[in-house]
Amino acid sequence: MRFLRNTFGYFLAATVINGLWGIFLNKFGLLGAYGAAFFLTGSMWCVNHYIGLIKHDDDSAFIDMGLGVAIGLIAKNYMVNGLESMINSAPTLLYVIIGAALGGYMAVLIETHIIEKDPTEINSKKESLESVNIELVDGKLEV
Amino acid sequence: MSGQAIFTTITGAFLLPFFIRLLWGRFVNKLGAIGGFLAAIIVVGTIWILDHGMKNHLIQQGNSGWIDMGLAAAVGVFTASVVTGGKVKKSFANLGAAVIGGTISGIILILIM
């Protein structure tokens, strides 16, 4: 049941996003991408990842709904254009994977650096507190 | 692919998971589900135009076939979650679901359109 639910989530995201994105572009030109992102990607994200149609274990790696979208387009291209189109798109695939892995990794590096507290800052606060409060030094004042 | 195309493709694929990872969660924490919609407009909208829409779009495709930036989002967020401790083996079921769901979607889209 869980597998069916997950599959349906990826299927829904892929169908809605791939099928309807063109409508926004045709109607509004290039800036229609913003409308498409809001309505299609936004609502599919809300259903799949916020409300939780796609269920992940707490400690499993995260498979984003974008994978369903990408595989949907690859499958569609394979059926329309045949194996040659997949061979033609192999270099793009390789470089997209490289760039994406770098992007995710760099984001983690920056996140961990944002989060970590600067230990010297805490020590110096304590030192300055002890140096002005003689009661603290004498052990009479509790902090 | 020429060197310039390689560089722009890697850059275009770098941007999406980078900003999703840094911004999306913060938007949702501040504003709840509306934050998610806002993040979708700002991150996905802009980066779609950069990667696929504009005249010299960053992700250069081959002669035929289309590698969508959704793949960049998935691979990047997957990498980030593995680096911060996600278990790869447990994600195989979801991986299979994504592949199957996406393939069925491709088939249905061809039948409909």
gemmi code that builds the backbone of each chain (N, CA, C; Angstrom):
import gemmi

chains = {
    "A": [
        ("MET", (0.834, -1.207, 0.000), (0.000, 0.000, 0.000), (0.855, 1.238, 0.000)),
        ("ARG", (1.937, 1.171, 0.805), (2.800, 2.353, 0.849), (3.482, 2.567, -0.490)),
        ("PHE", (3.877, 1.450, -1.131), (4.529, 1.581, -2.437), (3.576, 2.172, -3.463)),
        ("LEU", (2.312, 1.723, -3.419), (1.332, 2.265, -4.359), (1.108, 3.749, -4.119)),
        ("ARG", (1.054, 4.109, -2.842), (0.831, 5.517, -2.513), (1.977, 6.371, -3.009)),
        ("ASN", (3.216, 5.908, -2.762), (4.375, 6.662, -3.242), (4.380, 6.771, -4.751)),
        ("THR", (4.115, 5.627, -5.419), (4.105, 5.635, -6.882), (3.075, 6.624, -7.402)),
        ("PHE", (1.913, 6.641, -6.753), (0.887, 7.568, -7.204), (1.342, 9.017, -7.033)),
        ("GLY", (2.042, 9.279, -5.920), (2.536, 10.630, -5.692), (3.476, 11.085, -6.788)),
        ("TYR", (4.451, 10.218, -7.132), (5.393, 10.582, -8.194), (4.678, 10.689, -9.530)),
        ("PHE", (3.725, 9.780, -9.765), (2.970, 9.812, -11.019), (2.201, 11.115, -11.146)),
        ("LEU", (1.555, 11.521, -10.064), (0.751, 12.743, -10.099), (1.616, 13.954, -10.397)),
        ("ALA", (2.752, 14.050, -9.674), (3.632, 15.190, -9.891), (4.101, 15.232, -11.334)),
        ("ALA", (4.519, 14.076, -11.856), (5.049, 14.054, -13.215), (3.976, 14.445, -14.218)),
        ("THR", (2.772, 13.876, -14.076), (1.731, 14.153, -15.068), (1.315, 15.609, -15.036)),
        ("VAL", (1.058, 16.120, -13.824), (0.578, 17.500, -13.739), (1.632, 18.461, -14.244)),
        ("ILE", (2.870, 18.300, -13.750), (3.894, 19.285, -14.111), (4.242, 19.181, -15.585)),
        ("ASN", (4.457, 17.997, -16.099), (4.846, 17.881, -17.501), (3.705, 18.207, -18.441)),
        ("GLY", (2.473, 17.833, -18.042), (1.371, 18.014, -18.958), (0.887, 19.449, -19.061)),
        ("LEU", (0.944, 20.178, -17.948), (0.308, 21.481, -17.922), (1.271, 22.654, -18.005)),
        ("TRP", (2.579, 22.396, -17.869), (3.524, 23.511, -17.866), (3.446, 24.296, -19.168)),
        ("GLY", (3.265, 23.557, -20.276), (3.238, 24.219, -21.574), (2.112, 25.220, -21.703)),
        ("ILE", (0.993, 24.959, -21.003), (-0.150, 25.867, -21.092), (0.240, 27.250, -20.601)),
        ("PHE", (0.964, 27.281, -19.463), (1.375, 28.577, -18.916), (2.345, 29.281, -19.843)),
        ("LEU", (3.256, 28.516, -20.435), (4.226, 29.143, -21.321), (3.558, 29.678, -22.576)),
        ("ASN", (2.591, 28.918, -23.113), (1.929, 29.382, -24.326), (1.130, 30.643, -24.081)),
        ("LYS", (0.491, 30.709, -22.886), (-0.390, 31.848, -22.634), (0.407, 33.087, -22.278)),
        ("PHE", (1.460, 32.941, -21.467), (2.109, 34.115, -20.896), (3.555, 34.273, -21.317)),
        ("GLY", (4.019, 33.452, -22.238), (5.408, 33.568, -22.639), (6.334, 33.037, -21.570)),
        ("LEU", (7.546, 33.598, -21.548), (8.579, 33.058, -20.673), (8.224, 33.244, -19.209)),
        ("LEU", (7.598, 34.386, -18.879), (7.282, 34.643, -17.482), (6.151, 33.743, -16.994)),
        ("GLY", (5.493, 33.028, -17.900), (4.519, 32.043, -17.461), (5.136, 30.974, -16.592)),
        ("ALA", (6.465, 30.849, -16.647), (7.132, 29.867, -15.787), (6.839, 30.147, -14.328)),
        ("TYR", (6.699, 31.418, -13.964), (6.402, 31.740, -12.567), (5.016, 31.244, -12.193)),
        ("GLY", (4.041, 31.478, -13.083), (2.703, 30.968, -12.804), (2.694, 29.459, -12.710)),
        ("ALA", (3.406, 28.817, -13.643), (3.455, 27.360, -13.615), (4.127, 26.869, -12.347)),
        ("ALA", (5.208, 27.546, -11.942), (5.901, 27.126, -10.729), (4.975, 27.264, -9.524)),
        ("PHE", (4.224, 28.362, -9.480), (3.343, 28.565, -8.334), (2.251, 27.514, -8.304)),
        ("PHE", (1.502, 27.404, -9.413), (0.339, 26.534, -9.372), (0.722, 25.063, -9.415)),
        ("LEU", (1.596, 24.686, -10.336), (1.865, 23.274, -10.525), (2.871, 22.746, -9.511)),
        ("THR", (4.089, 23.328, -9.526), (5.093, 22.841, -8.598), (4.670, 23.066, -7.157)),
        ("GLY", (4.058, 24.228, -6.893), (3.645, 24.529, -5.524), (2.628, 23.533, -5.008)),
        ("SER", (1.581, 23.288, -5.807), (0.542, 22.396, -5.305), (1.046, 20.955, -5.230)),
        ("MET", (1.855, 20.542, -6.193), (2.381, 19.182, -6.139), (3.332, 19.004, -4.967)),
        ("TRP", (4.151, 20.032, -4.664), (5.013, 19.945, -3.487), (4.160, 19.825, -2.227)),
        ("CYS", (3.090, 20.636, -2.190), (2.263, 20.639, -0.981), (1.659, 19.262, -0.754)),
        ("VAL", (1.114, 18.658, -1.804), (0.485, 17.354, -1.644), (1.525, 16.277, -1.362)),
        ("ASN", (2.634, 16.300, -2.080), (3.581, 15.200, -1.972), (4.477, 15.290, -0.753)),
        ("HIS", (5.069, 16.456, -0.506), (6.094, 16.529, 0.532), (5.617, 17.204, 1.795)),
        ("TYR", (4.658, 18.116, 1.709), (4.225, 18.782, 2.939), (3.153, 17.950, 3.619)),
        ("ILE", (2.083, 17.652, 2.885), (1.028, 16.836, 3.480), (1.499, 15.399, 3.597)),
        ("GLY", (2.305, 14.943, 2.651), (2.981, 13.676, 2.832), (2.431, 12.513, 2.045)),
        ("LEU", (1.956, 12.767, 0.821), (1.511, 11.638, 0.000), (2.669, 10.686, -0.250)),
        ("ILE", (3.864, 11.258, -0.445), (5.049, 10.418, -0.601), (5.647, 10.234, 0.781)),
        ("LYS", (5.688, 8.962, 1.211), (6.155, 8.723, 2.572), (7.593, 8.256, 2.571)),
        ("HIS", (8.417, 8.934, 3.363), (9.794, 8.486, 3.565), (9.935, 7.998, 4.995)),
        ("ASP", (10.859, 7.055, 5.227), (11.248, 6.753, 6.603), (11.950, 7.970, 7.172)),
        ("ASP", (11.996, 8.031, 8.505), (12.606, 9.213, 9.122), (14.065, 9.356, 8.769)),
        ("ASP", (14.764, 8.229, 8.630), (16.208, 8.336, 8.419), (16.617, 7.868, 7.030)),
        ("SER", (15.662, 7.797, 6.108), (16.066, 7.383, 4.771), (16.447, 8.607, 3.964)),
        ("ALA", (17.255, 8.384, 2.937), (17.622, 9.491, 2.063), (16.374, 9.964, 1.327)),
        ("PHE", (16.382, 11.195, 0.922), (15.170, 11.846, 0.427), (15.110, 11.751, -1.090)),
        ("ILE", (14.009, 11.204, -1.627), (13.843, 11.151, -3.071), (12.782, 12.188, -3.436)),
        ("ASP", (13.229, 13.267, -4.034), (12.396, 14.406, -4.364), (11.439, 14.050, -5.500)),
        ("MET", (10.320, 14.740, -5.595), (9.367, 14.443, -6.666), (9.906, 14.859, -8.027)),
        ("GLY", (10.938, 15.670, -8.048), (11.546, 16.055, -9.316), (12.066, 14.864, -10.095)),
        ("LEU", (12.408, 13.796, -9.370), (12.890, 12.611, -10.075), (11.785, 12.014, -10.930)),
        ("GLY", (10.553, 11.979, -10.390), (9.431, 11.484, -11.185), (9.226, 12.327, -12.429)),
        ("VAL", (9.330, 13.660, -12.244), (9.156, 14.566, -13.375), (10.186, 14.282, -14.459)),
        ("ALA", (11.457, 14.163, -14.025), (12.528, 13.957, -15.002), (12.372, 12.622, -15.718)),
        ("ILE", (12.058, 11.570, -14.963), (11.932, 10.243, -15.589), (10.731, 10.218, -16.507)),
        ("GLY", (9.671, 10.956, -16.160), (8.528, 11.022, -17.062), (8.912, 11.578, -18.415)),
        ("LEU", (9.703, 12.645, -18.396), (10.119, 13.233, -19.667), (11.060, 12.320, -20.427)),
        ("ILE", (11.942, 11.641, -19.704), (12.866, 10.719, -20.375), (12.084, 9.582, -21.019)),
        ("ALA", (11.107, 9.019, -20.290), (10.310, 7.920, -20.850), (9.530, 8.393, -22.063)),
        ("LYS", (8.948, 9.598, -21.968), (8.178, 10.128, -23.096), (9.070, 10.288, -24.319)),
        ("ASN", (10.273, 10.823, -24.106), (11.198, 11.001, -25.221), (11.632, 9.687, -25.818)),
        ("TYR", (11.819, 8.694, -24.956), (12.228, 7.398, -25.472), (11.163, 6.811, -26.379)),
        ("MET", (9.900, 6.991, -25.970), (8.853, 6.397, -26.791), (8.641, 7.152, -28.086)),
        ("VAL", (8.802, 8.481, -28.048), (8.580, 9.261, -29.262), (9.789, 9.204, -30.179)),
        ("ASN", (10.993, 9.363, -29.614), (12.183, 9.527, -30.442), (13.097, 8.327, -30.469)),
        ("GLY", (12.840, 7.322, -29.668), (13.649, 6.117, -29.745), (14.939, 6.204, -28.972)),
        ("LEU", (15.738, 5.157, -29.079), (16.947, 5.025, -28.280), (17.953, 6.110, -28.611)),
        ("GLU", (17.918, 6.610, -29.852), (18.923, 7.586, -30.250), (18.825, 8.848, -29.392)),
        ("SER", (17.610, 9.216, -29.016), (17.477, 10.432, -28.212), (18.088, 10.235, -26.841)),
        ("MET", (18.034, 9.012, -26.308), (18.636, 8.792, -25.005), (20.151, 8.867, -25.100)),
        ("ILE", (20.704, 8.350, -26.198), (22.156, 8.436, -26.357), (22.572, 9.891, -26.529)),
        ("ASN", (21.740, 10.659, -27.272), (22.066, 12.069, -27.461), (22.036, 12.857, -26.171)),
        ("SER", (21.167, 12.456, -25.254), (21.049, 13.232, -24.032), (21.966, 12.715, -22.930)),
        ("ALA", (22.809, 11.707, -23.222), (23.683, 11.163, -22.178), (24.689, 12.177, -21.634)),
        ("PRO", (25.348, 13.001, -22.473), (26.273, 13.980, -21.885), (25.571, 14.948, -20.946)),
        ("THR", (24.399, 15.451, -21.386), (23.653, 16.353, -20.501), (23.342, 15.671, -19.182)),
        ("LEU", (22.940, 14.400, -19.257), (22.620, 13.671, -18.034), (23.812, 13.641, -17.092)),
        ("LEU", (24.987, 13.330, -17.663), (26.182, 13.237, -16.836), (26.485, 14.562, -16.155)),
        ("TYR", (26.452, 15.665, -16.930), (26.838, 16.941, -16.340), (25.798, 17.454, -15.364)),
        ("VAL", (24.516, 17.134, -15.638), (23.482, 17.545, -14.678), (23.698, 16.828, -13.354)),
        ("ILE", (24.038, 15.528, -13.414), (24.253, 14.783, -12.171), (25.453, 15.345, -11.419)),
        ("ILE", (26.524, 15.647, -12.149), (27.712, 16.204, -11.484), (27.368, 17.531, -10.810)),
        ("GLY", (26.731, 18.427, -11.593), (26.399, 19.745, -11.039), (25.474, 19.637, -9.849)),
        ("ALA", (24.497, 18.746, -9.936), (23.519, 18.632, -8.857), (24.183, 18.101, -7.589)),
        ("ALA", (25.037, 17.085, -7.732), (25.702, 16.544, -6.541), (26.552, 17.617, -5.870)),
        ("LEU", (27.265, 18.399, -6.712), (28.056, 19.503, -6.156), (27.169, 20.491, -5.423)),
        ("GLY", (26.020, 20.815, -6.043), (25.122, 21.795, -5.434), (24.619, 21.336, -4.086)),
        ("GLY", (24.163, 20.066, -4.011), (23.665, 19.557, -2.747), (24.749, 19.534, -1.692)),
        ("TYR", (25.963, 19.116, -2.102), (27.044, 19.006, -1.136), (27.441, 20.372, -0.593)),
        ("MET", (27.546, 21.361, -1.507), (27.928, 22.701, -1.059), (26.875, 23.283, -0.139)),
        ("ALA", (25.600, 22.984, -0.423), (24.548, 23.506, 0.448), (24.706, 22.949, 1.851)),
        ("VAL", (25.075, 21.653, 1.961), (25.264, 21.067, 3.287), (26.440, 21.725, 4.001)),
        ("LEU", (27.530, 21.957, 3.243), (28.690, 22.599, 3.868), (28.313, 23.954, 4.449)),
        ("ILE", (27.562, 24.732, 3.650), (27.216, 26.068, 4.123), (26.245, 25.995, 5.289)),
        ("GLU", (25.283, 25.056, 5.212), (24.320, 24.899, 6.314), (25.010, 24.595, 7.615)),
        ("THR", (25.935, 23.620, 7.597), (26.578, 23.240, 8.853), (27.412, 24.388, 9.387)),
        ("HIS", (27.923, 25.214, 8.476), (28.705, 26.344, 8.970), (27.816, 27.426, 9.546)),
        ("ILE", (26.604, 27.577, 8.969), (25.681, 28.573, 9.518), (25.263, 28.160, 10.926)),
        ("ILE", (25.024, 26.836, 11.102), (24.435, 26.377, 12.351), (25.438, 26.364, 13.494)),
        ("GLU", (26.709, 26.025, 13.182), (27.602, 25.764, 14.312), (27.862, 27.039, 15.092)),
        ("LYS", (27.855, 26.885, 16.415), (28.072, 28.048, 17.255), (29.561, 28.302, 17.367)),
        ("ASP", (29.916, 29.522, 17.526), (31.306, 29.878, 17.674), (31.697, 29.660, 19.129)),
        ("PRO", (32.515, 28.671, 19.465), (32.776, 28.354, 20.876), (33.533, 29.453, 21.610)),
        ("THR", (34.385, 30.193, 20.929), (35.141, 31.236, 21.630), (34.200, 32.313, 22.153)),
        ("GLU", (33.106, 32.545, 21.445), (32.179, 33.590, 21.875), (31.607, 33.257, 23.235)),
        ("ILE", (31.219, 32.011, 23.429), (30.604, 31.627, 24.693), (31.621, 31.743, 25.829)),
        ("ASN", (32.836, 31.308, 25.578), (33.830, 31.351, 26.654), (34.097, 32.769, 27.104)),
        ("SER", (34.190, 33.687, 26.138), (34.565, 35.037, 26.530), (33.441, 35.698, 27.309)),
        ("LYS", (32.163, 35.331, 26.991), (31.073, 35.912, 27.785), (31.203, 35.483, 29.234)),
        ("LYS", (31.486, 34.192, 29.408), (31.587, 33.684, 30.767), (32.736, 34.362, 31.499)),
        ("GLU", (33.851, 34.534, 30.787), (35.014, 35.149, 31.431), (34.708, 36.565, 31.847)),
        ("SER", (34.055, 37.319, 30.989), (33.789, 38.711, 31.341), (32.808, 38.768, 32.501)),
        ("LEU", (31.861, 37.856, 32.567), (30.920, 37.826, 33.683), (31.665, 37.565, 34.979)),
        ("GLU", (32.579, 36.601, 34.958), (33.299, 36.277, 36.187), (34.225, 37.392, 36.611)),
        ("SER", (34.759, 38.133, 35.662), (35.731, 39.151, 36.052), (35.059, 40.339, 36.722)),
        ("VAL", (33.779, 40.617, 36.437), (33.155, 41.784, 37.076), (32.369, 41.408, 38.314)),
        ("ASN", (31.982, 40.170, 38.428), (31.146, 39.803, 39.568), (31.987, 39.121, 40.628)),
        ("ILE", (32.373, 39.858, 41.630), (33.251, 39.317, 42.653), (32.535, 38.234, 43.454)),
        ("GLU", (31.213, 38.399, 43.591), (30.472, 37.373, 44.312), (30.548, 36.051, 43.582)),
        ("LEU", (30.548, 36.127, 42.227), (30.616, 34.889, 41.434), (31.944, 34.202, 41.685)),
        ("VAL", (32.997, 35.020, 41.709), (34.322, 34.452, 41.903), (34.427, 33.828, 43.290)),
        ("ASP", (33.838, 34.504, 44.290), (33.895, 33.971, 45.637), (33.019, 32.758, 45.813)),
        ("GLY", (32.156, 32.523, 44.843), (31.291, 31.361, 44.961), (30.020, 31.663, 45.714)),
        ("LYS", (29.704, 32.948, 45.942), (28.511, 33.257, 46.718), (27.318, 33.487, 45.802)),
        ("LEU", (27.548, 33.838, 44.518), (26.440, 34.143, 43.615), (26.245, 32.970, 42.662)),
        ("GLU", (25.015, 32.510, 42.563), (24.731, 31.393, 41.679), (24.359, 31.940, 40.300)),
        ("VAL", (24.880, 31.292, 39.293), (24.472, 31.673, 37.928), (23.891, 30.460, 37.235)),
    ],
    "B": [
        ("MET", (30.006, 17.872, -26.279), (29.595, 19.214, -25.851), (30.822, 20.100, -25.709)),
        ("SER", (30.694, 21.338, -26.109), (31.820, 22.252, -25.975), (32.061, 22.554, -24.512)),
        ("GLY", (33.255, 23.044, -24.213), (33.601, 23.336, -22.824), (32.646, 24.321, -22.185)),
        ("GLN", (32.222, 25.330, -22.995), (31.315, 26.322, -22.414), (29.982, 25.681, -22.059)),
        ("ALA", (29.505, 24.786, -22.960), (28.222, 24.141, -22.693), (28.311, 23.272, -21.449)),
        ("ILE", (29.456, 22.582, -21.283), (29.634, 21.757, -20.089), (29.557, 22.629, -18.846)),
        ("PHE", (30.256, 23.768, -18.909), (30.284, 24.640, -17.737), (28.890, 25.162, -17.399)),
        ("THR", (28.158, 25.616, -18.429), (26.833, 26.166, -18.113), (25.877, 25.080, -17.654)),
        ("THR", (26.023, 23.859, -18.203), (25.135, 22.782, -17.754), (25.391, 22.455, -16.291)),
        ("ILE", (26.679, 22.343, -15.932), (26.987, 22.035, -14.531), (26.490, 23.157, -13.622)),
        ("THR", (26.682, 24.403, -14.044), (26.210, 25.516, -13.224), (24.694, 25.492, -13.084)),
        ("GLY", (24.000, 25.277, -14.216), (22.546, 25.258, -14.156), (22.030, 24.169, -13.250)),
        ("ALA", (22.698, 23.013, -13.260), (22.264, 21.931, -12.383), (22.692, 22.169, -10.953)),
        ("PHE", (23.712, 22.983, -10.729), (24.175, 23.289, -9.379), (23.164, 24.168, -8.648)),
        ("LEU", (22.594, 25.146, -9.388), (21.800, 26.171, -8.732), (20.565, 25.617, -8.040)),
        ("LEU", (19.865, 24.693, -8.718), (18.551, 24.320, -8.198), (18.618, 23.625, -6.843)),
        ("PRO", (19.375, 22.528, -6.670), (19.369, 21.900, -5.351), (20.025, 22.775, -4.287)),
        ("PHE", (20.972, 23.609, -4.709), (21.623, 24.512, -3.765), (20.606, 25.421, -3.116)),
        ("PHE", (19.779, 26.088, -3.945), (18.815, 27.014, -3.378), (17.623, 26.317, -2.742)),
        ("ILE", (17.239, 25.160, -3.282), (16.164, 24.420, -2.626), (16.583, 24.067, -1.216)),
        ("ARG", (17.822, 23.579, -1.079), (18.289, 23.112, 0.209), (18.423, 24.263, 1.202)),
        ("LEU", (18.888, 25.424, 0.735), (19.113, 26.521, 1.666), (17.851, 27.307, 1.948)),
        ("LEU", (16.956, 27.440, 0.971), (15.842, 28.374, 1.132), (14.506, 27.701, 1.453)),
        ("TRP", (14.220, 26.572, 0.836), (12.860, 26.047, 0.909), (12.440, 25.749, 2.334)),
        ("GLY", (13.318, 25.053, 3.075), (12.978, 24.709, 4.455), (12.747, 25.938, 5.310)),
        ("ARG", (13.559, 26.978, 5.091), (13.417, 28.192, 5.880), (12.101, 28.899, 5.584)),
        ("PHE", (11.712, 28.908, 4.293), (10.414, 29.482, 3.940), (9.279, 28.745, 4.643)),
        ("VAL", (9.359, 27.408, 4.626), (8.269, 26.635, 5.224), (8.247, 26.817, 6.726)),
        ("ASN", (9.435, 26.906, 7.346), (9.462, 27.115, 8.790), (8.830, 28.441, 9.172)),
        ("LYS", (9.098, 29.473, 8.371), (8.550, 30.790, 8.705), (7.058, 30.880, 8.415)),
        ("LEU", (6.620, 30.351, 7.268), (5.285, 30.668, 6.779), (4.396, 29.448, 6.562)),
        ("GLY", (4.856, 28.260, 6.950), (4.023, 27.089, 6.748), (3.903, 26.726, 5.282)),
        ("ALA", (2.727, 26.213, 4.918), (2.554, 25.711, 3.553), (2.655, 26.842, 2.541)),
        ("ILE", (2.185, 28.044, 2.922), (2.278, 29.174, 1.989), (3.742, 29.421, 1.643)),
        ("GLY", (4.617, 29.201, 2.640), (6.039, 29.350, 2.379), (6.500, 28.435, 1.280)),
        ("GLY", (5.902, 27.237, 1.237), (6.265, 26.305, 0.186), (5.890, 26.833, -1.185)),
        ("PHE", (4.699, 27.408, -1.290), (4.287, 27.980, -2.577), (5.189, 29.134, -2.955)),
        ("LEU", (5.519, 29.961, -1.954), (6.407, 31.102, -2.219), (7.770, 30.617, -2.689)),
        ("ALA", (8.276, 29.598, -2.002), (9.568, 29.042, -2.391), (9.495, 28.466, -3.797)),
        ("ALA", (8.336, 27.869, -4.142), (8.202, 27.314, -5.486), (8.295, 28.415, -6.528)),
        ("ILE", (7.593, 29.527, -6.299), (7.671, 30.606, -7.287), (9.098, 31.090, -7.397)),
        ("ILE", (9.680, 31.433, -6.237), (10.965, 32.130, -6.284), (12.052, 31.200, -6.805)),
        ("VAL", (12.153, 30.006, -6.236), (13.280, 29.151, -6.608), (13.030, 28.476, -7.949)),
        ("VAL", (11.907, 27.738, -8.060), (11.696, 26.956, -9.274), (11.411, 27.861, -10.462)),
        ("GLY", (10.628, 28.909, -10.256), (10.286, 29.789, -11.371), (11.506, 30.429, -11.991)),
        ("THR", (12.298, 31.091, -11.133), (13.487, 31.772, -11.667), (14.450, 30.781, -12.303)),
        ("ILE", (14.713, 29.673, -11.600), (15.741, 28.762, -12.104), (15.231, 28.020, -13.332)),
        ("TRP", (13.914, 27.830, -13.501), (13.445, 27.229, -14.758), (13.778, 28.141, -15.921)),
        ("ILE", (13.536, 29.460, -15.728), (13.848, 30.390, -16.806), (15.340, 30.349, -17.126)),
        ("LEU", (16.176, 30.306, -16.081), (17.620, 30.265, -16.319), (18.046, 28.981, -17.011)),
        ("ASP", (17.459, 27.846, -16.584), (17.949, 26.550, -17.058), (17.330, 26.116, -18.371)),
        ("HIS", (16.067, 26.422, -18.589), (15.378, 25.899, -19.777), (14.765, 26.959, -20.656)),
        ("GLY", (14.391, 28.103, -20.079), (13.512, 29.004, -20.813), (14.226, 30.027, -21.667)),
        ("MET", (15.263, 30.670, -21.103), (15.815, 31.831, -21.793), (16.616, 31.396, -23.008)),
        ("LYS", (17.015, 32.358, -23.813), (17.573, 32.050, -25.123), (18.835, 31.217, -24.996)),
        ("ASN", (19.747, 31.612, -24.127), (20.961, 30.814, -23.953), (20.865, 30.055, -22.641)),
        ("HIS", (19.871, 29.173, -22.561), (19.597, 28.540, -21.285), (20.774, 27.680, -20.849)),
        ("LEU", (20.880, 27.577, -19.489), (22.095, 27.017, -18.931), (22.248, 25.528, -19.209)),
        ("ILE", (21.184, 24.756, -19.044), (21.310, 23.317, -19.266), (21.200, 23.084, -20.768)),
        ("GLN", (22.333, 22.770, -21.397), (22.354, 22.561, -22.837), (21.957, 21.124, -23.144)),
        ("GLN", (20.909, 20.950, -23.956), (20.456, 19.608, -24.280), (21.180, 19.120, -25.531)),
        ("GLY", (21.145, 17.807, -25.744), (21.692, 17.237, -26.973), (20.743, 17.492, -28.127)),
        ("ASN", (20.998, 16.806, -29.261), (20.170, 17.061, -30.437), (18.731, 16.658, -30.225)),
        ("SER", (18.511, 15.585, -29.482), (17.133, 15.219, -29.154), (17.150, 14.740, -27.711)),
        ("GLY", (15.991, 14.591, -27.143), (15.952, 14.203, -25.745), (15.963, 15.426, -24.857)),
        ("TRP", (15.504, 15.236, -23.650), (15.374, 16.369, -22.722), (15.683, 15.895, -21.325)),
        ("ILE", (16.725, 16.486, -20.708), (17.019, 16.190, -19.319), (16.515, 17.381, -18.523)),
        ("ASP", (15.478, 17.132, -17.721), (14.784, 18.189, -17.009), (15.562, 18.589, -15.763)),
        ("MET", (15.363, 19.802, -15.294), (16.072, 20.235, -14.087), (15.532, 19.548, -12.848)),
        ("GLY", (14.376, 18.889, -12.965), (13.886, 18.106, -11.841), (14.871, 17.032, -11.429)),
        ("LEU", (15.632, 16.527, -12.408), (16.648, 15.537, -12.076), (17.726, 16.163, -11.212)),
        ("ALA", (18.090, 17.413, -11.519), (19.093, 18.102, -10.705), (18.581, 18.260, -9.274)),
        ("ALA", (17.305, 18.647, -9.146), (16.747, 18.794, -7.803), (16.817, 17.485, -7.053)),
        ("ALA", (16.415, 16.391, -7.720), (16.358, 15.108, -7.034), (17.753, 14.641, -6.626)),
        ("VAL", (18.706, 14.664, -7.575), (20.051, 14.177, -7.271), (20.704, 15.036, -6.197)),
        ("GLY", (20.524, 16.346, -6.300), (21.160, 17.235, -5.330), (20.600, 17.069, -3.935)),
        ("VAL", (19.274, 17.024, -3.816), (18.680, 16.881, -2.493), (18.989, 15.496, -1.933)),
        ("PHE", (19.037, 14.481, -2.800), (19.413, 13.149, -2.351), (20.831, 13.145, -1.803)),
        ("THR", (21.767, 13.753, -2.553), (23.153, 13.832, -2.084), (23.233, 14.524, -0.740)),
        ("ALA", (22.524, 15.649, -0.623), (22.578, 16.399, 0.626), (22.030, 15.574, 1.777)),
        ("SER", (20.954, 14.826, 1.549), (20.389, 14.058, 2.647), (21.289, 12.878, 3.002)),
        ("VAL", (22.000, 12.306, 2.019), (22.935, 11.226, 2.337), (24.103, 11.758, 3.139)),
        ("VAL", (24.625, 12.924, 2.753), (25.763, 13.499, 3.455), (25.400, 13.834, 4.892)),
        ("THR", (24.144, 14.236, 5.141), (23.758, 14.536, 6.509), (23.178, 13.327, 7.214)),
        ("GLY", (23.350, 12.150, 6.679), (23.036, 10.960, 7.455), (21.853, 10.143, 6.989)),
        ("GLY", (21.310, 10.407, 5.821), (20.198, 9.581, 5.365), (20.700, 8.224, 4.893)),
        ("LYS", (19.891, 7.179, 5.099), (20.326, 5.852, 4.711), (19.917, 5.593, 3.257)),
        ("VAL", (20.901, 5.186, 2.452), (20.615, 4.990, 1.031), (19.724, 3.772, 0.824)),
        ("LYS", (20.019, 2.677, 1.570), (19.277, 1.431, 1.340), (17.786, 1.631, 1.567)),
        ("LYS", (17.433, 2.477, 2.551), (16.013, 2.646, 2.830), (15.310, 3.440, 1.757)),
        ("SER", (16.074, 4.127, 0.907), (15.423, 4.957, -0.099), (15.151, 4.205, -1.379)),
        ("PHE", (15.592, 2.935, -1.465), (15.425, 2.203, -2.724), (13.970, 2.026, -3.098)),
        ("ALA", (13.114, 1.813, -2.088), (11.689, 1.632, -2.399), (11.127, 2.887, -3.046)),
        ("ASN", (11.465, 4.044, -2.463), (10.979, 5.293, -3.050), (11.582, 5.549, -4.410)),
        ("LEU", (12.840, 5.111, -4.591), (13.474, 5.260, -5.896), (12.705, 4.479, -6.947)),
        ("GLY", (12.363, 3.237, -6.596), (11.577, 2.420, -7.518), (10.224, 3.039, -7.810)),
        ("ALA", (9.603, 3.585, -6.750), (8.299, 4.223, -6.947), (8.412, 5.400, -7.890)),
        ("ALA", (9.504, 6.185, -7.750), (9.675, 7.358, -8.618), (9.857, 6.927, -10.063)),
        ("VAL", (10.683, 5.887, -10.277), (10.935, 5.440, -11.652), (9.651, 4.911, -12.280)),
        ("ILE", (8.934, 4.076, -11.520), (7.718, 3.497, -12.080), (6.657, 4.563, -12.297)),
        ("GLY", (6.471, 5.428, -11.281), (5.469, 6.486, -11.412), (5.773, 7.404, -12.573)),
        ("GLY", (7.057, 7.767, -12.727), (7.434, 8.644, -13.827), (7.205, 7.986, -15.185)),
        ("THR", (7.579, 6.700, -15.282), (7.407, 6.007, -16.563), (5.936, 5.916, -16.939)),
        ("ILE", (5.098, 5.532, -15.965), (3.666, 5.455, -16.269), (3.144, 6.821, -16.694)),
        ("SER", (3.640, 7.883, -16.035), (3.206, 9.225, -16.409), (3.596, 9.541, -17.843)),
        ("GLY", (4.820, 9.145, -18.244), (5.226, 9.378, -19.629), (4.313, 8.683, -20.610)),
        ("ILE", (3.965, 7.427, -20.284), (3.080, 6.668, -21.168), (1.718, 7.344, -21.272)),
        ("ILE", (1.169, 7.732, -20.115), (-0.158, 8.345, -20.124), (-0.152, 9.664, -20.889)),
        ("LEU", (0.935, 10.440, -20.723), (0.983, 11.723, -21.427), (1.013, 11.527, -22.924)),
        ("ILE", (1.690, 10.487, -23.379), (1.705, 10.247, -24.824), (0.328, 9.824, -25.294)),
        ("LEU", (-0.348, 9.015, -24.487), (-1.663, 8.561, -24.923), (-2.668, 9.706, -24.957)),
        ("ILE", (-2.507, 10.641, -24.013), (-3.477, 11.724, -23.946), (-3.219, 12.756, -25.038)),
        ("MET", (-1.931, 13.086, -25.236), (-1.671, 14.245, -26.107), (-1.329, 13.849, -27.526)),
    ],
}
model = gemmi.Model(1)
for chain_id, residues in chains.items():
    chain = gemmi.Chain(chain_id)
    for i, (resn, *xyz) in enumerate(residues, 1):
        res = gemmi.Residue()
        res.name, res.seqid = resn, gemmi.SeqId(i, " ")
        for name, pos in zip(("N", "CA", "C"), xyz):
            atom = gemmi.Atom()
            atom.name, atom.element = name, gemmi.Element(name[0])
            atom.pos, atom.b_iso = gemmi.Position(*pos), 0.0
            res.add_atom(atom)
        chain.add_residue(res)
    model.add_chain(chain)
structure = gemmi.Structure()
structure.add_model(model)
structure.setup_entities()
